[in-house]
Amino acid sequence: MDKIVECVPNISEGRNTKVINLITNEINKINEVNLLHIDSNKDANRTVITFAGEPKSVYNAAYNLVKKAIELIDMQKHYGVHPRIGAVDVCPFVPVKGIQMEETVEIARKFGKQIANDFNIHVYFYEFAAKLPYRIKLENCRYGEYENLENKLNIPDWKPDYGPLKFNPKTGATAVAARKFLIAYNINLKTKSVEIAKTIAGEIRESGSKFKNPGLLKHVKAIGWYLKEYDMVQVSTNITNPDKISIYKVFNTVKKMAIKYNTTVIGSEIIGLIPLKYIIPPGKSDKNTLQKINQSVKILNLNHLNKFIPEKKVLELVLEKKFNKNIF
């Protein structure tokens, strides 16, 4: 396979297994695409789906997924702790092998236009696919969330890139992107105080908070939330440029901040998949690849909530297993 694109749609359903399976089954109907990972969270009421393959096939699989998702998900009934604006909240395309960002942008923009026209969805482009500079950041496109989307559509600066101006209450909006690898990384605190998690998130994220601006860490987005399922709080982060800042830097910074607020870090988790180079611990080592990964799992306590299985969580290992050949 000469070209590989990854697609990571996030759907606003994390509790109904039957609905999630019906939606993800659409991916398996397309040849030259492999479903790599499904990560659902009940409190967020959100599922992160990762699949990859030949660009045209990935496009078709994403189209089918959106079609099924808007059929089965009604945003008028949705609630969860994660920010969102629609049934398919985001649908980013990521170049993996043999394809440049420029071509990935073309795929994303064509896809956004088609789902807007075919399914009456409000579509915003972000990251490299953004047509307007203030829409590059996802949080700007998602500002106000679903509950304020109807009002937002009436603001000239927030007319969707494609799709209707009249509010579609069932589907909401979808943010479509071409982007680099992103690491969704959550850090677990030994406290039930969501205010502590929110305070730490505000102090570390690049955008900062109303009390501290900018925050401590560039290329990091963060929010704090309470997980009823585990009766604990997390600092939930997106590392938007892992070439510039490592998960270890984020982990250790939150660890120091936790001590400041009289609590401790008790573990962490990676949502979706992570490329190998971003999980290998820094510094020289005579350990083999799997030993290095396991060292990271121990350092970051990635087994705290769910067992971290490298063959199911590290992108290259998953791809090579799914395609049954050496991809890289």
KEKE-3310 file (N, C-alpha, C; in steps of 0.2 Angstrom, whole numbers, plus 5000, padded with zeros to 4 digits):
npx = (5004:5004:5000:4994:4981:4975:4960:4950:4936:4926:4912:4896:4891:4893:4888:4878:4881:4876:4872:4885:4892:4884:4887:4901:4903:4901:4913:4920:4914:4920:4933:4951:4953:4956:4949:4955:4954:4943:4937:4928:4919:4909:4905:4909:4901:4904:4913:4929:4935:4946:4953:4961:4969:4970:4968:4956:4947:4947:4940:4928:4924:4923:4913:4902:4901:4897:4885:4878:4879:4872:4860:4857:4860:4854:4856:4848:4845:4857:4869:4884:4901:4911:4916:4906:4899:4891:4883:4892:4906:4919:4929:4944:4957:4972:4988:4998:5007:5016:5009:5006:5002:4995:4988:4980:4973:4965:4957:4950:4943:4935:4927:4920:4912:4904:4897:4890:4882:4875:4869:4864:4872:4880:4895:4912:4928:4944:4961:4974:4965:4957:4949:4948:4958:4954:4948:4956:4959:4952:4944:4939:4930:4921:4916:4904:4897:4885:4873:4873:4874:4864:4862:4874:4875:4869:4878:4888:4902:4902:4896:4894:4906:4902:4885:4869:4861:4851:4847:4851:4844:4845:4857:4867:4883:4898:4915:4928:4944:4961:4975:4990:4997:4989:4989:4978:4977:4975:4975:4975:4969:4971:4959:4942:4938:4933:4935:4949:4955:4950:4957:4970:4971:4968:4979:4990:4987:4990:4982:4979:4971:4958:4965:4978:4988:4998:4996:5006:5011:5015:5006:4997:4981:4968:4956:4947:4938:4925:4923:4910:4909:4921:4922:4931:4943:4949:4963:4961:4969:4974:4987:4994:5004:5015:5028:5034:5032:5032:5023:5028:5032:5020:5014:5023:5022:5009:5009:5018:5009:4998:5003:5005:4992:4988:4986:4988:4995:4988:4988:4987:4980:4979:4970:4963:4975:4993:5007:5022:5035:5031:5028:5039:5051:5061:5079:5094:5094:5096:5086:5074:5061:5048:5051:5054:5042:5034:5041:5038:5024:5024:5030:5021:5010:5000:4991:4981:4967:4962:4969:4984:4988:5001:5000:4988:4987:4998:5001:5009:5011:4998:4994:5003:4999:4986:4986:4994:5007:5024:5023:5030)
npy = (4994:5010:5023:5029:5034:5040:5040:5048:5049:5056:5051:5056:5046:5035:5026:5016:5001:4994:5003:5009:4999:4996:5008:5008:4996:5000:5004:4992:4987:4992:4989:4988:4996:4997:4994:5001:5004:5006:5017:5020:5031:5032:5042:5054:5051:5047:5041:5037:5033:5024:5022:5016:5017:5015:5031:5034:5024:5025:5038:5034:5025:5034:5042:5033:5030:5042:5044:5033:5037:5049:5045:5037:5044:5056:5072:5080:5073:5071:5071:5074:5074:5079:5092:5096:5097:5091:5076:5068:5073:5077:5075:5071:5069:5061:5061:5047:5038:5040:5051:5068:5083:5093:5085:5078:5089:5092:5080:5081:5093:5091:5080:5086:5095:5086:5079:5089:5093:5082:5077:5087:5094:5105:5111:5114:5118:5114:5116:5111:5111:5122:5136:5149:5160:5161:5149:5139:5133:5120:5122:5134:5133:5124:5132:5136:5125:5112:5117:5130:5132:5135:5149:5153:5151:5161:5171:5181:5179:5166:5158:5142:5133:5124:5118:5120:5136:5137:5130:5113:5102:5089:5083:5092:5100:5096:5096:5096:5090:5091:5085:5084:5070:5068:5067:5061:5062:5058:5062:5055:5059:5058:5063:5069:5081:5091:5104:5106:5098:5106:5118:5114:5111:5123:5130:5123:5122:5129:5140:5145:5152:5162:5168:5165:5168:5166:5148:5135:5126:5124:5119:5111:5107:5107:5101:5099:5086:5076:5059:5049:5035:5030:5036:5047:5061:5068:5076:5081:5080:5086:5084:5093:5095:5083:5082:5093:5093:5081:5067:5064:5076:5082:5074:5074:5088:5090:5081:5088:5100:5094:5090:5103:5107:5098:5085:5069:5062:5047:5039:5037:5038:5034:5039:5031:5028:5028:5034:5025:5032:5042:5037:5030:5031:5045:5047:5036:5019:5001:4992:4982:4986:4983:4981:4994:5001:4995:5000:5013:5012:5008:5019:5029:5024:5018:5007:5010:5012:5004:4990:4993:4988:4985:4980:4983:4997:5005:5013:5009:4995:4991:4993:4985:4973:4972:4974:4964:4964:4972:4988:5000)
npz = (5000:4995:4999:5015:5025:5040:5049:5062:5068:5080:5089:5096:5106:5118:5126:5122:5117:5106:5096:5094:5089:5077:5070:5069:5061:5049:5044:5041:5030:5019:5007:5008:5020:5037:5053:5067:5081:5094:5106:5119:5131:5145:5153:5146:5136:5123:5108:5102:5087:5077:5061:5046:5030:5012:5004:4996:5000:5014:5014:5009:5019:5030:5025:5025:5039:5044:5039:5045:5058:5060:5057:5068:5080:5090:5094:5102:5113:5119:5131:5141:5148:5140:5128:5114:5097:5089:5081:5074:5080:5078:5063:5059:5047:5044:5038:5035:5028:5014:5009:5007:5017:5010:5001:5009:5015:5004:5003:5015:5014:5002:5007:5018:5012:5004:5014:5020:5010:5007:5019:5026:5036:5047:5043:5049:5045:5052:5059:5047:5037:5038:5032:5036:5047:5061:5063:5064:5076:5085:5097:5095:5085:5091:5101:5113:5111:5107:5113:5110:5097:5088:5090:5086:5073:5068:5068:5058:5056:5060:5051:5043:5035:5025:5022:5030:5035:5043:5058:5062:5072:5076:5070:5073:5071:5062:5064:5053:5048:5042:5049:5060:5069:5084:5102:5113:5130:5146:5163:5179:5195:5213:5220:5223:5219:5207:5204:5208:5197:5186:5189:5188:5175:5169:5172:5166:5152:5136:5132:5144:5159:5166:5176:5174:5161:5147:5149:5156:5147:5130:5115:5121:5126:5138:5150:5165:5173:5180:5183:5184:5182:5187:5199:5201:5197:5182:5173:5158:5143:5126:5117:5105:5097:5097:5093:5099:5112:5125:5131:5143:5149:5150:5159:5171:5174:5178:5188:5197:5199:5205:5218:5223:5225:5235:5232:5223:5208:5201:5190:5172:5156:5138:5125:5111:5098:5099:5091:5089:5092:5100:5112:5117:5130:5134:5131:5130:5128:5131:5129:5121:5108:5113:5127:5130:5128:5138:5149:5148:5151:5164:5170:5167:5173:5165:5165:5175:5174:5163:5155:5147:5131:5121:5107:5104:5106:5101:5087:5075:5078:5078:5065:5057:5061:5057:5043:5041:5037:5035:5037:5038)
capx = (5000:5008:4998:4990:4978:4971:4954:4949:4930:4923:4905:4893:4888:4898:4885:4874:4885:4873:4873:4892:4893:4881:4891:4908:4902:4901:4920:4922:4911:4925:4940:4957:4952:4956:4946:4961:4953:4937:4938:4921:4919:4902:4904:4909:4896:4908:4918:4934:4936:4952:4954:4966:4970:4971:4964:4949:4943:4946:4935:4921:4922:4921:4906:4897:4901:4894:4878:4875:4879:4867:4854:4856:4861:4850:4859:4843:4845:4863:4873:4891:4906:4916:4913:4904:4894:4886:4882:4899:4908:4925:4931:4950:4961:4979:4993:5002:5013:5016:5004:5007:4997:4991:4983:4975:4968:4960:4952:4946:4938:4930:4923:4916:4907:4899:4893:4886:4877:4871:4866:4861:4876:4884:4902:4917:4935:4949:4968:4976:4959:4954:4949:4949:4963:4951:4945:4961:4959:4945:4940:4935:4924:4917:4915:4897:4895:4879:4868:4873:4875:4858:4863:4881:4874:4866:4883:4891:4908:4902:4893:4897:4910:4897:4879:4863:4861:4845:4849:4848:4844:4846:4864:4872:4888:4904:4921:4932:4951:4967:4980:4995:4995:4987:4988:4973:4980:4971:4979:4970:4971:4968:4954:4936:4937:4933:4938:4956:4956:4949:4962:4977:4970:4969:4986:4995:4985:4993:4978:4979:4964:4957:4969:4985:4988:4996:4998:5013:5013:5013:5004:4993:4974:4966:4950:4946:4931:4923:4921:4906:4911:4927:4922:4937:4943:4955:4965:4960:4973:4976:4994:4992:5011:5019:5035:5037:5031:5031:5018:5031:5032:5014:5013:5027:5020:5003:5011:5020:5004:4994:5006:5003:4985:4987:4984:4993:4993:4988:4989:4985:4977:4980:4963:4964:4981:4999:5013:5028:5040:5029:5028:5046:5054:5067:5086:5097:5092:5098:5080:5071:5055:5042:5053:5054:5035:5032:5044:5033:5018:5025:5032:5015:5005:4994:4986:4977:4960:4962:4976:4987:4991:5004:4998:4981:4987:5003:4999:5013:5010:4991:4994:5006:4995:4979:4987:4998:5014:5028:5020:5035)
capy = (5000:5016:5028:5027:5039:5038:5044:5047:5052:5056:5052:5058:5041:5031:5021:5011:4997:4992:5009:5010:4993:4998:5013:5005:4991:5003:5004:4985:4986:4995:4986:4993:5000:4993:4997:4999:5005:5009:5019:5023:5033:5033:5049:5058:5049:5049:5036:5039:5028:5025:5017:5018:5013:5019:5037:5034:5019:5029:5043:5030:5022:5039:5044:5028:5031:5048:5042:5029:5040:5054:5041:5033:5048:5062:5077:5083:5069:5069:5074:5071:5079:5081:5097:5093:5101:5087:5068:5066:5080:5079:5070:5073:5065:5062:5058:5042:5036:5041:5056:5075:5086:5096:5081:5077:5094:5091:5075:5084:5098:5087:5076:5091:5098:5081:5077:5095:5093:5075:5075:5093:5095:5111:5109:5119:5116:5117:5114:5113:5112:5128:5141:5155:5159:5160:5143:5134:5129:5116:5124:5140:5130:5121:5136:5137:5118:5111:5120:5137:5132:5139:5156:5154:5150:5168:5176:5181:5176:5159:5154:5136:5133:5121:5116:5125:5141:5135:5125:5106:5100:5082:5081:5097:5102:5092:5099:5092:5093:5088:5087:5080:5066:5071:5062:5062:5059:5060:5060:5053:5062:5055:5067:5069:5088:5093:5111:5105:5096:5111:5123:5112:5111:5130:5132:5120:5122:5134:5146:5147:5153:5169:5170:5164:5168:5160:5143:5133:5121:5125:5114:5107:5109:5103:5103:5095:5083:5071:5053:5045:5028:5028:5040:5051:5066:5068:5082:5078:5084:5085:5086:5095:5094:5079:5083:5098:5092:5074:5065:5064:5083:5084:5070:5077:5095:5089:5078:5094:5104:5090:5091:5110:5107:5093:5078:5066:5058:5040:5035:5040:5034:5036:5038:5030:5026:5033:5032:5022:5037:5047:5033:5028:5036:5049:5044:5030:5012:4995:4988:4982:4991:4981:4983:5002:5003:4993:5004:5019:5010:5008:5026:5033:5020:5017:5002:5011:5011:4999:4987:4995:4982:4988:4978:4987:5004:5008:5014:5005:4988:4989:4993:4980:4967:4973:4974:4958:4965:4977:4994:5005)
capz = (5000:4994:5003:5020:5028:5046:5051:5069:5070:5087:5089:5102:5109:5122:5131:5119:5113:5100:5092:5092:5084:5070:5066:5067:5056:5042:5041:5039:5023:5014:5006:5009:5026:5043:5059:5071:5088:5097:5113:5122:5137:5146:5156:5141:5131:5117:5106:5097:5082:5073:5055:5041:5024:5006:5004:4993:5004:5020:5013:5008:5025:5034:5023:5028:5046:5046:5037:5050:5065:5060:5058:5075:5086:5091:5098:5106:5118:5121:5137:5143:5151:5134:5124:5107:5093:5084:5082:5073:5083:5074:5059:5056:5042:5046:5033:5039:5024:5006:5007:5010:5021:5005:4998:5015:5015:4998:5005:5021:5011:4998:5012:5022:5007:5003:5020:5022:5005:5007:5025:5029:5042:5047:5043:5050:5044:5057:5058:5041:5032:5039:5027:5040:5052:5067:5063:5064:5083:5086:5102:5093:5081:5095:5107:5114:5110:5103:5115:5108:5090:5084:5090:5083:5066:5066:5068:5051:5057:5061:5045:5042:5028:5021:5026:5030:5040:5048:5063:5061:5079:5076:5069:5075:5067:5062:5063:5049:5048:5040:5055:5061:5075:5091:5107:5118:5135:5152:5169:5185:5201:5219:5223:5219:5218:5200:5204:5207:5190:5182:5191:5185:5168:5167:5173:5161:5145:5132:5132:5151:5162:5167:5182:5172:5154:5145:5153:5157:5142:5123:5112:5126:5128:5144:5154:5171:5173:5185:5179:5188:5181:5191:5205:5201:5192:5177:5169:5151:5138:5120:5115:5098:5093:5101:5092:5102:5119:5126:5136:5150:5151:5153:5165:5176:5176:5181:5195:5202:5201:5210:5225:5225:5227:5240:5230:5219:5202:5202:5184:5166:5150:5131:5122:5105:5097:5099:5087:5093:5094:5106:5119:5119:5135:5132:5133:5127:5132:5127:5129:5114:5108:5118:5134:5131:5129:5145:5154:5148:5154:5171:5172:5167:5175:5160:5167:5181:5173:5159:5154:5141:5127:5115:5101:5102:5107:5097:5080:5070:5079:5076:5058:5054:5063:5054:5036:5040:5033:5037:5034:5038)
cpx = (5004:5007:4993:4987:4974:4965:4952:4942:4928:4916:4902:4888:4894:4895:4881:4879:4882:4873:4880:4894:4890:4885:4898:4908:4902:4908:4922:4919:4915:4931:4945:4957:4952:4953:4952:4959:4946:4938:4932:4922:4911:4901:4904:4904:4899:4912:4922:4935:4942:4952:4958:4966:4971:4966:4957:4945:4942:4940:4928:4919:4919:4914:4900:4896:4896:4886:4874:4874:4873:4860:4852:4857:4857:4853:4854:4842:4852:4866:4879:4895:4910:4912:4911:4899:4890:4887:4889:4903:4914:4926:4938:4953:4968:4983:4998:5008:5011:5011:5006:5001:4992:4986:4978:4970:4963:4955:4947:4940:4933:4925:4918:4911:4902:4895:4888:4880:4872:4867:4863:4865:4879:4891:4907:4924:4940:4956:4970:4971:4956:4954:4949:4953:4960:4948:4950:4961:4952:4941:4936:4929:4919:4914:4907:4894:4888:4873:4867:4874:4870:4860:4870:4880:4872:4872:4887:4898:4908:4897:4897:4901:4906:4891:4874:4864:4856:4848:4846:4849:4846:4854:4869:4877:4894:4910:4926:4939:4956:4972:4985:4993:4994:4987:4983:4975:4977:4975:4975:4973:4967:4964:4948:4934:4938:4936:4946:4958:4956:4955:4968:4976:4971:4976:4991:4993:4988:4989:4977:4972:4963:4961:4976:4985:4994:4998:5005:5016:5010:5011:5000:4986:4972:4960:4950:4939:4931:4921:4917:4907:4916:4927:4929:4937:4949:4957:4965:4964:4973:4983:4994:4999:5016:5027:5038:5036:5029:5025:5021:5031:5026:5012:5017:5025:5013:5004:5014:5014:4999:4997:5005:4996:4983:4984:4990:4991:4994:4988:4987:4983:4978:4973:4965:4971:4987:5004:5019:5033:5038:5028:5034:5049:5060:5074:5088:5095:5094:5092:5078:5064:5050:5044:5053:5047:5032:5035:5040:5027:5018:5026:5025:5009:4998:4990:4981:4970:4958:4969:4978:4991:4994:5002:4991:4981:4992:5002:5003:5012:5003:4991:4997:5002:4989:4981:4992:5004:5017:5026:5026:5042)
cpy = (5006:5022:5026:5033:5036:5043:5043:5051:5051:5056:5053:5052:5036:5026:5015:5007:4995:4997:5010:5005:4994:5003:5011:5000:4993:5003:4997:4983:4988:4991:4991:4997:4995:4997:4995:5000:5008:5011:5023:5025:5035:5040:5054:5057:5050:5043:5039:5033:5029:5020:5020:5014:5017:5025:5036:5029:5022:5034:5039:5028:5028:5042:5039:5029:5037:5047:5038:5033:5045:5051:5039:5038:5054:5067:5080:5079:5068:5074:5070:5076:5082:5086:5093:5098:5097:5079:5065:5073:5082:5073:5072:5067:5066:5058:5053:5040:5038:5047:5063:5078:5090:5092:5079:5082:5094:5086:5078:5089:5095:5083:5081:5093:5093:5079:5083:5095:5087:5074:5081:5095:5102:5109:5115:5115:5119:5114:5116:5114:5118:5133:5148:5155:5158:5153:5137:5129:5126:5120:5131:5138:5127:5126:5137:5130:5118:5115:5128:5138:5135:5146:5158:5155:5157:5173:5176:5178:5168:5155:5148:5136:5129:5119:5122:5130:5140:5129:5118:5103:5093:5080:5086:5099:5097:5096:5094:5095:5088:5090:5082:5075:5070:5066:5065:5058:5062:5057:5060:5056:5059:5060:5067:5076:5090:5100:5110:5103:5102:5117:5121:5113:5118:5133:5129:5121:5129:5141:5149:5148:5160:5172:5169:5163:5170:5154:5140:5129:5123:5119:5109:5111:5105:5106:5098:5092:5078:5065:5049:5037:5025:5032:5044:5056:5065:5075:5079:5082:5082:5088:5087:5094:5090:5079:5088:5097:5085:5073:5065:5071:5084:5080:5073:5084:5094:5086:5084:5098:5100:5091:5098:5111:5101:5087:5075:5063:5051:5036:5039:5035:5038:5034:5037:5027:5031:5030:5030:5028:5042:5043:5031:5033:5039:5046:5038:5024:5006:4990:4988:4986:4989:4982:4990:5004:5001:4997:5011:5018:5010:5015:5030:5030:5020:5012:5003:5010:5005:4996:4990:4989:4985:4986:4981:4994:5008:5007:5009:4997:4986:4989:4987:4973:4967:4971:4967:4959:4971:4984:5000:5003)
cpz = (5000:4998:5009:5024:5034:5047:5058:5070:5077:5087:5096:5105:5112:5127:5128:5114:5106:5094:5089:5087:5077:5066:5064:5062:5049:5039:5038:5032:5018:5013:5007:5015:5032:5049:5064:5079:5089:5104:5115:5129:5139:5149:5151:5136:5124:5115:5101:5093:5077:5067:5050:5035:5018:5006:5002:4998:5011:5019:5012:5015:5030:5032:5026:5035:5048:5044:5042:5056:5065:5060:5065:5081:5085:5096:5103:5113:5121:5127:5139:5145:5145:5130:5117:5104:5089:5085:5080:5074:5079:5069:5055:5052:5044:5041:5037:5035:5017:5004:5011:5013:5016:5002:5003:5016:5010:5000:5010:5018:5006:5002:5016:5018:5005:5008:5021:5017:5005:5013:5029:5036:5041:5048:5044:5049:5049:5055:5051:5035:5033:5034:5030:5046:5059:5068:5064:5071:5083:5091:5100:5089:5085:5101:5107:5114:5107:5106:5113:5100:5086:5084:5086:5076:5063:5066:5062:5051:5058:5057:5044:5035:5023:5025:5027:5036:5045:5052:5062:5068:5080:5075:5072:5069:5067:5060:5059:5048:5044:5046:5055:5067:5081:5096:5112:5124:5142:5158:5175:5191:5207:5223:5219:5218:5210:5199:5204:5200:5186:5183:5188:5178:5165:5168:5168:5154:5142:5133:5139:5154:5163:5173:5179:5164:5151:5150:5153:5151:5135:5120:5116:5127:5134:5147:5160:5171:5178:5181:5185:5188:5186:5198:5206:5196:5188:5175:5162:5146:5131:5118:5107:5094:5097:5099:5096:5110:5120:5131:5143:5153:5154:5159:5171:5178:5180:5188:5200:5204:5206:5217:5227:5228:5232:5238:5226:5212:5203:5196:5178:5161:5143:5128:5114:5104:5098:5095:5091:5096:5099:5112:5122:5124:5132:5135:5130:5132:5128:5127:5122:5114:5113:5125:5135:5132:5136:5150:5154:5152:5161:5174:5172:5170:5171:5161:5172:5180:5168:5157:5147:5137:5121:5108:5099:5103:5103:5090:5075:5071:5077:5068:5055:5056:5058:5046:5035:5036:5036:5033:5033:5037)
residu = (MET:ASP:LYS:ILE:VAL:GLU:CYS:VAL:PRO:ASN:ILE:SER:GLU:GLY:ARG:ASN:THR:LYS:VAL:ILE:ASN:LEU:ILE:THR:ASN:GLU:ILE:ASN:LYS:ILE:ASN:GLU:VAL:ASN:LEU:LEU:HIS:ILE:ASP:SER:ASN:LYS:ASP:ALA:ASN:ARG:THR:VAL:ILE:THR:PHE:ALA:GLY:GLU:PRO:LYS:SER:VAL:TYR:ASN:ALA:ALA:TYR:ASN:LEU:VAL:LYS:LYS:ALA:ILE:GLU:LEU:ILE:ASP:MET:GLN:LYS:HIS:TYR:GLY:VAL:HIS:PRO:ARG:ILE:GLY:ALA:VAL:ASP:VAL:CYS:PRO:PHE:VAL:PRO:VAL:LYS:GLY:ILE:GLN:MET:GLU:GLU:THR:VAL:GLU:ILE:ALA:ARG:LYS:PHE:GLY:LYS:GLN:ILE:ALA:ASN:ASP:PHE:ASN:ILE:HIS:VAL:TYR:PHE:TYR:GLU:PHE:ALA:ALA:LYS:LEU:PRO:TYR:ARG:ILE:LYS:LEU:GLU:ASN:CYS:ARG:TYR:GLY:GLU:TYR:GLU:ASN:LEU:GLU:ASN:LYS:LEU:ASN:ILE:PRO:ASP:TRP:LYS:PRO:ASP:TYR:GLY:PRO:LEU:LYS:PHE:ASN:PRO:LYS:THR:GLY:ALA:THR:ALA:VAL:ALA:ALA:ARG:LYS:PHE:LEU:ILE:ALA:TYR:ASN:ILE:ASN:LEU:LYS:THR:LYS:SER:VAL:GLU:ILE:ALA:LYS:THR:ILE:ALA:GLY:GLU:ILE:ARG:GLU:SER:GLY:SER:LYS:PHE:LYS:ASN:PRO:GLY:LEU:LEU:LYS:HIS:VAL:LYS:ALA:ILE:GLY:TRP:TYR:LEU:LYS:GLU:TYR:ASP:MET:VAL:GLN:VAL:SER:THR:ASN:ILE:THR:ASN:PRO:ASP:LYS:ILE:SER:ILE:TYR:LYS:VAL:PHE:ASN:THR:VAL:LYS:LYS:MET:ALA:ILE:LYS:TYR:ASN:THR:THR:VAL:ILE:GLY:SER:GLU:ILE:ILE:GLY:LEU:ILE:PRO:LEU:LYS:TYR:ILE:ILE:PRO:PRO:GLY:LYS:SER:ASP:LYS:ASN:THR:LEU:GLN:LYS:ILE:ASN:GLN:SER:VAL:LYS:ILE:LEU:ASN:LEU:ASN:HIS:LEU:ASN:LYS:PHE:ILE:PRO:GLU:LYS:LYS:VAL:LEU:GLU:LEU:VAL:LEU:GLU:LYS:LYS:PHE:ASN:LYS:ASN:ILE:PHE)
# end
